[in-house]
Amino acid sequence: MSSIELKITPKLLQQQRLILTQDLQLFLKLIQMTTIELSEYLEEQLIENPALEEIQEISDKVETRSENPTDPRLEDTSPLPNINDEVPFTRDFSGDREDDYSWENSVSSTDSLIDYLKWQLGLSDLTAFERHIASIIIGNINEDGYLEAGLDEIVSMLANSIRESDRDLKSNSLIEDNDPEYSPAPAEFDMSMIEAVLKKIQSSFDPPGVCARDLKESLIIQLKELGYKDGGVETSIVNNHLDDIGKKRYDEIANNLGITEEDAKKAVDVISKLEPKPGRPFYSKDLEKYIVPDFYIYKVGDELQLQLNRDIPKVRVSHYYKNLINEGKLPSDVKKYIKEKLESAQRIIKCLEERDSAIRKVIARIVDYQKDFFEHGREYIKPLRLKDIAQHEDVNVHESTVSRITSRRYIYTPQGLIELKSLFSRKIETSVGDSISFERVKSILRDIIDNELPESPYSDEDISRILERKKIKLARRTISKYRKMLNIPPSHERTSMKG
């Protein structure tokens, strides 16, 4: 019988690991900030982090501008798609003076979480029936973004709605559909269909972790978006040691997972930076907010020019602290502190650059695609979904990233100040195989009613036939739905109004 010899031999093992966790989390945080929020964030960091300093503008540059007065809005802009965002935006044009204040630039309240999810739902590639399921799910979330109804309850709600008329199904306030795209409810459906739609919302809708059924599920969803896989240290801690996190029992976590206590602390640090309440950014705050555009579009000659609002502090890593730590004559605790602050400052600079790059790509693509709108008006908006921008070869990001970039941001255009997300519009198929935007259909509908005879207004059926002659096929009930969205009364009421 031969003896077995045990020996230790070196072995190379190739693994994929996420090593930019802090950078990725900061990037996701910065990319959804508006210009005002980013400015406030940088002001805070300049106070808290001595290794981060603001770049002061050169006074000679200001004097040169005053000697050659021009419109600051057109200064150093460049034609699309090459975007120049290096020129700082002047505060004079932002309307700081009280006499320049425009009530058109104020908004009474921001979108609610449900409004935001509804907008993403309307631009999704779900079928009409799946959107109906999604609308029920969205309608049952609380302020924190958690799903309060169980899947069995949602199945019951869905069954009840199907038992009602088809008209009731399609007129649900959270569904935006049209007849050519409508797919009837299947003869049979089960909980797996509800689960599939829920997973779709959880994996592709923003904010991360929304529609989770509990804290654990929300944290797991957020970890997956950051690149962590099932079975990893972080996901295992969330699944099995949430109570230990709160009580800081790192030794117990480490023993159960077979890792060092230091690794357990690092994993818990990642988890602690996740958002326990996904709906928090949509809590009601001020009753009135002032809108500061994040982007500006101008038409110069035959070209559209895009300028980013740079009304934020310009920051850099402090040369003084970089030189100080290189001297090597500091106490170990001071050196450690400065090193941490330098790393934090470098991380902020890097993420700001990545944020600007991602935003430039997305905005340039949107503006280039919707060029007709900027030149001719809202009725020329083309059908556009989040997916169309996200999957473009020049952008290539996740849909939720596009959603973050376009949410709560405004753009100043030749057509006025508009919310960026209003440039997205779902498509409606025509009878000749083409597609037009929902906004275009509403504009045509409005023109038809504006030009009708006062003594003989068009009924919804009449409008449907007129649209069909224009190669747009919509049912009478869909016309009625769109008419109500435009706050246009039915024909019998218009007769009395115009009479």
Secondary structure, 3 states (H helix, E strand, C coil): CCCCCCCCCCCCCCCCCCCCHHHHHHHHHHHCCCHHHHHHHHHHHHHHCCCEEECCCCHHHHHHHHHCCCCHHHCCCEECCCCCCCCCCCHHHHCCCHHHCCHHHEECCCCCHHHHHHHHHHCCCCCHHHHHHHHHHHCCECCCCEECCCHHHHHHHHHHHHHCCHHHHHCCCCCCCCHHHCCCCCCCCCHHHHHHHHHHHHHHCCCCCCCECCHHHHHHHHHHHCCCCCCCHHHHHHHHCHHHHHCCCHHHHHHHHCCCHHHHHHHHHHHHCCCCCCCHHHCCCCCCEECCCCEEEEEECCEEEEEECCCCCCEEECHHHHHHHHHCCCCHHHHHHHHHHHHHHHHHHHHHHHHHHHHHHHHHHHHHHCHHHHHHCHHHCCCECHHHHHCCCCCCCCHHHHHHHHCCCEEEECCEEEEHHHHCECEEECCCCCEEEHHHHHHHHHHHHHCCECCECCCHHHHHHHHHHCCCCCCHHHHHHHHHHCCCCCHHHHHHHHC
